[in-house]
Amino acid sequence: MTKSIYKWAMLSCLLLSMACSSKVPTATPEVTRFGPAEIRREVTESEVLRQSFVGFVLYDPELGQTVVEHNADKYFVPASNTKLFTFYASLKMLGDSIPALKYVSRGDSLIFWGTGDPTFTHMDLKNSLAFDFLKNRPEKKLYYVDAPYTSTPFATNWGWDDYNYYYQPERNVFPIHGNIIKFHKEEGIPFTTTPSYFEKNIVVDTAASRAKDAFVRGWRTNTITYHPKHASEKYATEVPFITSPEMVVTLLADTLKRPVELLKAAVPGGGKIFYGLPTDTVLRRMLKVSDNLMAEQLMALCSGTLSDTLSVERGIKHVKATYLADLPDEPVWIDGSGLSSMNMFTPRSIIALLQKLLQERPQEQLLPMLAVGGRPGTFRNIYKADVPFVFGKSGTLSHVHNQSGYIMTKSGKLLLYSFMNNNYKVPTSAIRNEMVRIITEVHNRY
């Protein structure tokens, strides 16, 4: 048989086989396009989100246009999405390093006062710069002056019954130890108290108690009741303490192991600034773990660039008038952290802020400062992938759960998003999982 006849025979057999076959071969299915119509349908027709008040904007900065929007002009309680605004304010108003304290030196005396810096002897940031500055001047007597401060320890509409929890420490001029007491216990050994000064304030209650927490501080005292029946074998618990100028001086003396006197006088003129941690270090901490005290004190620090009187509210007012006057909708901005349920922002204004942040920092510097999917921080359990693709900020209060930030799609696009959910009664985990599902689909298929 010649080669040509052989080829013809083989082709005939193949054609006959195909003709006799009952199955028609199909092409490999392509990934279904996830365009604007599909994304909008996922958001608006979701069974999980159907009873929520939902706002959603997806924006393409390269094209300069909105991809999808739903209730973009409606006001939502942002919770900790507020910290994105505090972040922007800090980038505009603070320098490379945080002003840790101000001081004047007079003879054998060092007179110093606070700037609002939240990092003095902070137990997680391990900051000792200002501590060393005060500690290593044995030739000087230390005098503390309480700087003018017009903000209250709690902002408007904070939950009074959250006073016992780590996420709501009091605001003040000179935070120390993050304004919290840390109780730490390892299995088989007694718990420790930091700062140890508060050990004498602990009362043990072994009786049955209605309290659900192991450590409960009195409403307006720094007495702490320990309930062993509610304590596990291993824990790390934080309880805020009540602040005052007297408490600041007491804790400074206890921490520095040297006398510190409270000087009841006006802040001296001509004070010098002692700088502490890099500003980016503090901003990164605030964003990644959603640190409320950091956020509040950063707005106080911003106000300190305007006058000697510290005021979270004054800082916010200045930022709104100076840097955010061009937002699509004026923010109702009450505090630095988002703990107040009186804060209200629209999704499209948050998108405008995210655009401003891209103008302030190169993308490669900006994105790692935020919470990153699958990495330590508030996004550690979501958006897990070998290569991170979501960078942003979450925000949670009762019946409120939001996310805003940046998505890197598999096609190489950087998209901005704001996904707001208010007034739902299902578990927050269900809302979160649905948001993650939709945003992950945008990443995979847009």
HUWO-V236007 format. One record per backbone hydrogen bond with DSSP energy under -1.0 kcal/mol. CO is the residue of the C=O (numbers start at 0). NH is the residue of the N-H. E is the energy in kcal/mol with one decimal. If there is no record, write none. Layout:
{{CO	NH	E} {CO	NH	E}}
This chain:
{{1	5	-2.2} {2	6	-2.4} {3	7	-2.1} {4	8	-2.3} {5	9	-2.3} {6	10	-2.3} {7	11	-2.2} {8	12	-2.3} {9	13	-2.1} {10	14	-2.6} {11	15	-2.6} {12	16	-2.5} {13	17	-2.2} {14	18	-2.2} {15	19	-2.2} {16	20	-1.3} {34	38	-2.5} {35	39	-2.6} {36	40	-2.1} {37	41	-2.1} {38	42	-1.9} {39	43	-2.9} {40	44	-2.3} {48	51	-1.5} {52	421	-2.3} {54	419	-3.1} {55	69	-2.8} {56	417	-2.0} {57	66	-3.0} {57	67	-1.5} {58	415	-2.8} {59	63	-1.4} {59	64	-1.7} {64	59	-2.7} {67	57	-2.7} {69	55	-2.7} {70	73	-1.4} {71	347	-2.1} {75	344	-2.3} {77	80	-1.9} {78	81	-1.9} {79	82	-1.5} {80	83	-1.6} {81	84	-1.3} {81	85	-1.5} {82	86	-2.6} {83	87	-2.0} {84	88	-2.5} {85	89	-2.3} {86	90	-2.1} {87	91	-1.8} {88	92	-2.1} {89	93	-2.4} {95	278	-2.9} {97	275	-3.5} {100	273	-3.0} {101	112	-2.2} {102	271	-3.1} {103	110	-2.5} {105	108	-2.4} {107	140	-3.2} {108	105	-2.6} {109	142	-2.6} {110	103	-2.4} {111	144	-2.6} {112	101	-2.2} {118	121	-2.0} {119	176	-1.9} {121	125	-1.5} {127	131	-3.0} {128	132	-1.8} {129	133	-2.1} {130	134	-2.8} {131	135	-2.4} {136	139	-2.1} {140	109	-3.2} {141	260	-2.3} {142	111	-2.7} {143	262	-3.2} {147	309	-2.6} {152	170	-1.7} {154	157	-1.8} {158	161	-1.8} {159	162	-1.4} {161	164	-2.1} {164	167	-2.2} {172	115	-1.5} {175	178	-1.9} {176	179	-1.1} {178	240	-1.3} {180	238	-2.5} {181	193	-2.3} {182	236	-3.0} {183	191	-3.0} {184	234	-1.7} {185	188	-1.8} {191	183	-2.0} {193	181	-3.3} {194	197	-1.7} {195	198	-2.1} {197	200	-1.5} {198	201	-1.4} {200	223	-2.3} {202	225	-3.4} {213	226	-3.5} {215	224	-3.0} {222	217	-2.7} {223	202	-3.0} {224	215	-2.4} {225	204	-3.1} {226	229	-2.0} {227	230	-1.5} {234	184	-3.0} {236	182	-3.6} {238	180	-3.0} {243	247	-2.3} {244	248	-2.1} {245	249	-2.3} {246	250	-2.7} {247	251	-2.4} {248	252	-2.5} {249	253	-2.2} {250	254	-2.5} {251	255	-3.3} {252	256	-1.4} {260	143	-3.5} {262	264	-1.7} {271	102	-2.1} {273	99	-2.3} {273	100	-1.5} {276	97	-2.9} {277	281	-1.3} {278	282	-2.6} {279	283	-2.6} {280	284	-1.7} {281	285	-2.4} {282	286	-2.4} {283	287	-2.7} {284	288	-1.8} {287	377	-2.5} {290	294	-1.6} {291	295	-2.4} {292	296	-2.8} {293	297	-2.1} {294	298	-1.5} {295	299	-1.5} {296	300	-2.7} {297	301	-2.3} {298	302	-1.9} {299	303	-1.5} {301	304	-1.4} {302	305	-1.8} {302	306	-1.4} {309	149	-2.4} {310	314	-2.1} {311	315	-2.2} {312	316	-2.5} {313	317	-2.3} {314	318	-2.2} {315	319	-2.6} {316	320	-2.0} {317	321	-2.4} {318	322	-2.3} {318	323	-1.5} {323	326	-1.6} {331	343	-2.7} {339	342	-1.1} {343	331	-2.9} {344	75	-2.6} {345	349	-1.8} {346	350	-2.1} {347	351	-1.8} {348	352	-2.0} {349	353	-2.4} {350	354	-1.9} {351	355	-1.8} {352	356	-2.3} {353	357	-1.5} {354	358	-1.2} {355	359	-1.3} {356	360	-2.0} {361	364	-1.5} {361	365	-2.7} {362	366	-2.2} {365	368	-1.5} {366	369	-1.3} {370	391	-2.5} {371	374	-2.2} {376	379	-1.6} {378	373	-2.6} {378	381	-1.5} {381	373	-1.4} {388	407	-2.7} {389	372	-2.4} {390	405	-3.4} {391	370	-2.0} {392	403	-2.0} {394	401	-2.3} {396	399	-2.1} {398	422	-1.4} {399	396	-1.7} {401	394	-1.8} {402	418	-3.5} {403	392	-2.6} {404	416	-2.5} {405	390	-2.4} {406	414	-3.0} {408	411	-1.7} {412	408	-2.8} {414	406	-2.9} {415	58	-3.0} {416	404	-2.6} {417	56	-1.9} {418	402	-2.3} {419	54	-2.4} {420	400	-2.5} {421	52	-3.1} {426	430	-1.3} {427	431	-2.9} {428	432	-2.5} {429	433	-1.9} {430	434	-2.3} {431	435	-2.7} {432	436	-2.3} {433	437	-2.2} {434	438	-2.8} {435	439	-2.5} {436	440	-1.8} {437	441	-2.0} {438	442	-2.2} {439	443	-2.5} {440	444	-2.7} {441	445	-2.0} {442	409	-2.8} {444	33	-1.1}}
